[in-house]
């Protein structure tokens, strides 16, 4: 009997060890896949020089602005969804020979409309341009060229007869002067070649020139034809701060290489704004090279409006929300600790000084930010956000730790006091913040993230009351088992219309901090993995009732891979607290007094 029990014990022990090893291996693989996704996102426009990757893609260079010949005979669509070779879109060119000149063409120029008055791109070192092309029916004829604007050198494919299926074509650049290339690509045809007209498609126009060290941000969302092309080149400040923290958390050689470029890009964006010189950042920037080749300023998200002949911007992208600035500060402070570069600390101090002088509310906390398309007349957003003040508390507290300047401890206490004033003692959760008067508490939406973030920033065993917030989350924001994914997750708020993976990762990490290891393991091993796409990235949301996961505010989360969600999943899987830049285990050993010392 004794030996039977002993053998049974050994069998159970073997199963436990095997399962533990399997789960650890599985988690390691998913974390690696997530890091690989972030790294590919970071490099997606920089392994080669794109003229066209997708409509409005941040890595696109040159504009199809130089129409020639019978321009009225040309129809051009740069976001055609008609069977693109790759991505979501391709270029569609329609030629209907009606004009007197009997020919037509389009030059892709830099800058837009440049016929030699301004410099083009310096592509020294490139050897080949390649592109994909096909005809709508097959048999269409066209010629493609490089060069010829502001220089005599031009290289051509000669007249091609296109097939109905995608074919790859190349043009040698060996005899082209590449120091100042204005005309990066051109299409030409005529009535003799296409007497009945022609419809052709072009995609993936690239030049073999890598720029691995170029300053740049990650693209926040992967897009599909259902989503706006504006996201094809939008890099949100918050998402990129998280990505920087994620790369620093692992700290492998490639991670640090990317982290250094991201940190340098944050500094550049702050110091080269097109209007402001006060230390703020915008909510979003443009992917691809952050440096505008004409103005040498930081590029902002926009898209070309053909009818208005100008670039259009979304107000939410060019305004400044204080919480996003706080995350950039936290990320740069972590980068400063890693690289010891004085410019990172100087950048944080500039941002902190701007917030303290422009966003402080003497009644408590800091306002939401500044809004307005006209930068000369931007308005203070007088609402106050619990979430943003949590972020500011940590940003100021960590700045105080680095500088030992007492004023940042005072600022940290000011932000924290507002957060604590938003605690609903009766029901055990944090309110969203205040309305425009800065006093009236907003009670219509209760976000999940501030409850989880409070655990990461305010909770410790000596101050345990905020743990109640997670009980509220469990009761009010946890969804029943998803019928399509067979897992449970958490919504942004209490309407339970879908899984918000970013917030679910935050809740996962909060449970680990609270010592709820079974809850942590279930979410880490099943729910978060269910949200991981084949690329390794994590979806922003899984809508179950509508087209997107609603928030109760003026935005929602689509089923699109998201840098922010991916970064938070990495933090959860690695048990890493991004606010303090340390593992949960390390913080537990050291004690949260590292944070509490900044209480005034």
PyMOL commands that set and color helices and strands:
alter all, ss='L'
color gray80, all
select helices_A, chain A and resi 2-43+71-73+229-233+237-250+253-271+315-318+322-339+342-358+375-377+386-403+406-421+448-457+464-476+501-513+517-530+563-574+584-590+593-596
alter helices_A, ss='H'
color red, helices_A
select strands_A, chain A and resi 49-52+63-69+74-80+90-95+103-109+128-135+141-147+154-161+167-172+183-190+198-207+216-217+234-236+284-286+288-289+303-305+310-312+320-321+369-371+379-381+384-385+423-424+429-430+433-434+441-442+498-500+538-539+541-543+549-550+556-557+561-562+576-577+582-583
alter strands_A, ss='S'
color yellow, strands_A
deselect
rebuild
show_as cartoon
